């Protein structure tokens, strides 16, 4: 057995000594504190599974200590001790988050039973937290969360890019996480000590964009009251992220091409040539190749940027990531004084049925909103945005991409249809493998294999 730690907080030295003698074993280390203030110091310095505390103590009372434990979200179970005439205080302590209460004088047998139960439940809670962290770490790559097979080649490519200074082009729909992918590339480049500097090329007019990228000298234009370094200089030794690079005006495209070729530039209004060591990562939500064909983007700049290309799939093509990302966002947006929200099976089913045109950003916004409106810490269907709750109309036709081989398209359509059919059958059978197999006309073994292949959590459907 792993040794656990317990803390006793009581202003009576005799009581502390007696309680310690009753509960301490070779598997349970017991420490003591003379008041709530000492107890909070001990809780900050050490990891305890259980605290036994008197409610009435000098400096910081037991009730105040419970409030601080909840406020700081410390992973410890609190057992309070109270006299027979103070049961109202015990009830109040339970409402604040205490695990259980004991009446004085404390019965030794009852004390040991309550402590054993608290230790057992705390061990289970700690294990759940540990497993969640392990699961998240397993599906996390430099800040990108995914368990989709479509993301694995991207993770491998990002790892390989860490050993080079190659220019990278990231294409993907709005909200697919292009900047997060750029940050992952920067984080994988362990030998480069410079910062990652980002600039949104679509947010600035041409004259400001040039100054933003290359800097300017004092007096080079009306508002240039002093010398200013540009983003290329600031990113020296690191990474420059050019977001929405497809929106750069034609004149600026020529200047950017020259800098990418020579790694040299002059500030606006300056004559000194500045050399920088910068990895450039460009991102766009449009196809640069199509922009080249339309004549709005320079072909030579396209080839200069498109040394290594990363195509980020939209969220609708990696739906197995929706539960993982949704739970991550519930942890990111807890409400003050509350624990992390849970997502009901019905709400999760709606999240899985929605097509997410705004991708990960839209999912994050939906979960943040739901965390605000959720009652009792559980997100229900009514907490989700109206568009998520509205059943999406069936597609009128398929977008046939002649740039992709027919067998590849057929495999994609077949896989998506199979997943949707399986999820619908699991919902109707409430997660029962046998009934689901009958609905699908397949064997139990085939259904189990497909559930494992698509990484579907059948527990989500048991209460649907």
N, C-alpha and C positions, 0 to 999 in steps of 0.2 A: 504493500500500500504506500502511496505517496503521502508524505507528511504534510498536514495542513496547519494553518495558523488561526488562532482565535484570540480576540481581544476582549478583556473585561474592563468596563468603565464604571467605577463606583467611588464615591468620596469616602467610604468607610474602608479603612485598611483591613479590618477584620473580615468584612464581607468579601473583599477582593481575594484574600488569602484562602477563605473557605471555598469560594466558587472555583478558584484555580485548582485546589486540591480535589474537588469533585469531578472535574471534567478532563483534566490533563492526562494524556496517555502517551505512549511512545510514538503514536502516529499523529498526535495533536499537540502542537506547541502553543502554550498559553502565555500571553503578555497582559499587563495590567496598566490602567491609567486612572489617575485620581480625580479627573473631571473631564468634561466634554472637550475642552481645549486641548488637553494632552492626548485625548483619544483621536481627535482630528489630525494632530501632528503625526501620530503613529500611523494612521490610515494613509497619510500622504507619503510617508517614508517607506512603508512596507505593504505587502500584499496579504490581506486577511480574507478568510472565507466567511467568518461569522463574528459579529460583535454582540456581546451581552452588556446592556447598559441600564443603569438606574435612570429614571426620568428626572429626578430632582437632584441636581448637582450644582456646585458653585461655578462661576465664570461662564461656562457654556452648558446649558441643560441638555438632557438626553433628547428632548423634543427638537431643540435647535440643531443638535448633531444629526438627527435623522433628516432634517431639512437639507443640511449641507451635503449629506451622503447622496440624496436624490438630486440635488442641484449639480453636483460634480459627477454624477452618474458612476459612482464607485461600485465595482462588482463585489459587493459584500451583503450578506443577509444580517439584519438587525433584529435581535431578540430583546424586548424591554422587560424590566422588572418594575412592578408597582404594588402598592398596598391594597388591601381589600376595599378600602374606601375611595380608591382613585381609579375605578374601572373606566370612567369616562375618559381619563387621560390615556388609558391603554387603547381604547377605541380610536381616539384621535391619532395616536401614534400609528395604528394599523392603517388608517386612512392616508397618512403621510408616506406610507411605504414600509413600515415595519413588518417583519416576517411573522412574528408570533409574540405573545406576552406571557409572563409568569407572574403569579401573585406571591407576595412575601407572607410568611417565610417560605423560601423556595424548597420544594420537595426534591430530594436528590434524584430519585428514580425518574420523575417527570422532567427534571432538568436534562438528564442524560438522553432521554428519548427525544426531546425537542431539539437538542444540539445535534444528535445523530441524523435526525430527519432534515434539519437545515443544511448540514454538511453534505448529505446525499443529494439534495435538490440543487445546492450550489455547484456541486461537481458536475451535475448534468447540464446546468446552465453554462458553466465554463466550457464544457465540451462542445456545446452547440456553437458558442461564440468562436471557439478555436476552429471547428470544422468550417464555419462560414468564412473565416479569414483564409483558411487553407484553400477552400474552393475559389475564393476571389483571387488569391495569389496564383492559383493554377491557371486561371483564365485571364490573367492580367499580363500585359506586355508593355513595359514602359508607359503605363498610364492608360493603355487601350484595353478595354474589356471586351472579350469575345471568346466564344467557344465554337464558332462557326468554322467548318472546314474551309470555307472560302477565304477566311482571313489568315489561315496558316501560311500559305505561300508569301503573303504580304509581310508577316512577322519575320519569316526567314530572310526575305529581301532586305528588310530594315536592319536586321542583324549584320548582314554582309556589308551594307552601306556604312556601318559604323567604322569600318577600316579604311574608308576612302574619303575624298573630298568631292566626289562626283556630283554634278548638278542633277537635281531631281525634279520631275514634274508630277504633281498629284492632281488627278482629275476625279471628280465625284460630284454628285448632286449637293445642293445646299443642305447643310446640317448633317452630313455623313461623317464629320470629324476630320477634315483635312488638316486643320491646324494641330489637332491632337497627334495626327500621324507625323507631321513635321517635327513636333516636339519629341516624339519617340525616336526619330532619326537623329535629332540633336543629342538626346540622352544616350543613344547607343554609341555616339562618337566620343569615347572615353578620353582619347588623347588630345582632343581639342578643348582648350580651357576657356575660350571666349564665350560670350553670351549668345543667346538666340534673340534676334531683334526682328519684330514683325511690322509690316506696313500693309495697309489695305489700299491697293492701287485704285480701287473704284471709288474711294471716299474723298479723293483729292483732285482738284483741277490740275491741268497740265503744269502751269507755272509753279504751283506749290509742290507738286509731286517731284519735280526736278530738284528743288531745294531740299525736300524731305529726304530724297535718296542720296544726294551728293553733297549737301550742305551749301553754305554760301559765305561770302566774305562781307565784311562791314561795308555798307553803302552800295551793295550790288543792285539793290532795288529799294523802293521807298521805305518799306518797313524793316529793312535789314539794318538794325541799330548796332549790331555786333556780329562777330564771326560765330558761325554755328556749324557743328559737325553734322554730317548726314548719317543716314542709317548704315551705309556701307562702312564708314569709319567706325561707327559704334559697334558693328558686328565683327570687327577685325579679330581673327583667330577663332571665330565661332560660326554662326549660321545666320543668314538673312532670309527671312520668309516673306516672299512676295505673294500676298493673297489677292485673288481675282486679277491675275496677270493678264487675262484676256481683255480687260478694260483699259489697258494702257494706250494712250493716244499714239498715232503713227510716228510723230516726231520724237517722242520719248522712246519708242521702240528702237529706233536707230541708235540713240545714245546708250540705251541699256545693252544692246548688242555689242557695241564697242567696249564697254566695261567688262562684259562677260568674256570677251576675247582676250583683252589685254590685262585685265585685273588692275587697271589704272583709270583715274578720272581726275578732273579738276572741279573744285567747288565753283558754284555759280558766282561769276564775277572775279574768279581767281585765275592765276596762270601756273601755279605750282602743281606738278603732277604727283598725285598721291597713290601709292601702291598698297593694296590690301590683300590679306589672305582670308577669303570668305567662301564658305560653301553656300550656294544659292539653292533654295527650295522654292519652287513656284507652284501655285495652286489655282485652279479654276473650276467653276461649276459648268463650264461649257467646253465643247470639244474644240481644242485649238486647231486640230486638223481641218475641221469644217470652217473655222474662221479664216484659215489660210486659203481654202478653196473659194470663200466668199470675197477674198481680197482685203479683209479688214485686219489681218495679222500677218506680219512678215514671215515668209517661209524660212529665211536664214535664222531668224530669232527662234522660231519654233524648233528647228533642229538643234540649236544651241541649248535650249531648255530641255528638250526631250532626250537627254542622254540616258537616264533611267526613268521609266514611267511607272507610276502606281495608280491603278484604277480601284478606287474604293467602292465596294458594292453598296447599293441603297439598303436601308434597314429591311424593306419588304423581301429582300433576297437572302436575309440572314435572320429569319424570325426566331430561331432558337436563341438569339441573343436578347430578345425582348425581356424575358423574366430576369435574366442576369443584370441587365442595365436598369430595369425598373427597380429592383431591390437596391441596387447601388444608389439610385437617386433618392430612395426613401431614407437612406442613411445620410445622404448629403443634405437633406432638408428636414431635419427633425424640428418639431415645434418647441418653443421654450418650455422647460419643465416637463416635457413628455418624452417617452421612449420612442424609438424608431417605429414608424407605422408599418403594419402588415398589410398585405394585399389579399383581399378575399378571392376565392377561386372564381367567382362570377366576374369580378372586375378583371382578373388576369385573363380570363377567356375573352373578354372584350378587347383587351390590349393585343391579344394574339390574332384576333379577327380583323383588326384595323390595318390599313395598308401603309400608314405613316408617310404621307407625301413630303412632310417636313423632316423626315428621318429622325436621327438621334436627338436633335435639338427640340423637335416637336414632342418627342416622348419625355424629355427632361422637363419641359414646360408643363406637360400634362400631369406628371407626378408631383411637381412642386405645388401646383394648384390643388391637387387631391390631398396632399399632406396638410394643407391649410384648412380644408373643409371637412376632413375625415373626423368622425366621432369615435371615441373609445379606442383610438389608435388603430383602426381598421379601415382601409380604403374600400368602399363599396362602389358598385356601378354608378350610383347617383353622384359620386364625387368626381367622376371623370368628365372631361369637356363634352359638349353636345355632339361634336363631330365624331368623337370616338364611340359614343353610345348609339349613333345612327348607323344602321346597317348599310354598308356600301353597296351601290347598285352593281349588278353584274356587268362585266366588260362586254362592250358591243363587238369588239374584234380584237385580234392580237396585233401587236406591233412587230411585224416581221422584219428582222434585220438581216439583209442579204450579205452583210459583211461577216456574218458568222455561219459556220457550216451547219447544214440541216440536222445531222445527228446530234450535234451539241445542243441545238434548240429543242429537239425532241426530248432529249434527256432532261433538260431543265423543266420543260412543261410537265413531263411525266412525274418528275420528283415533286414538283409543287402540288400537282393534283393528288398524288399519293399521300402527301403530308396532310392536306386539307381533309381528304376523305377519312384518314386515320383519326385525326383530331375530332371530327364530327362523330365518328363511331364511338370513340372513347367518351365523348360528352354524353351521348345517348345511353351508353352502358354504364355511366358513372364510374369509369376507370376499371371495370371488371374485364379482365383479359378474356375469359371464356365467352362472355356475351358479345364482346367486341369481335372476337374471332368469327362467331356465327354471323354477325352482321356483315362482316367483310368477305365471308366465304373462304376464309383461310384457316390454317391450323393455329393453335395457341403458340407453337414454337415460332411460326412465321411472324405473328403479331409481335411477340416479345423481341424478335430480332429487329423488326422495323422500328419499334419504340426505342431500342438501344441505338440503332443507326441514326435516327433523327434526334436523339437525345431529348425525347419528350418525357416530361415529368407527369406520370399518370396520376399522381396524388392530387394534382390540380383539378382533376375531373371528378374526384370521388364525392365532393359536396356540391358539384355544379348543378 
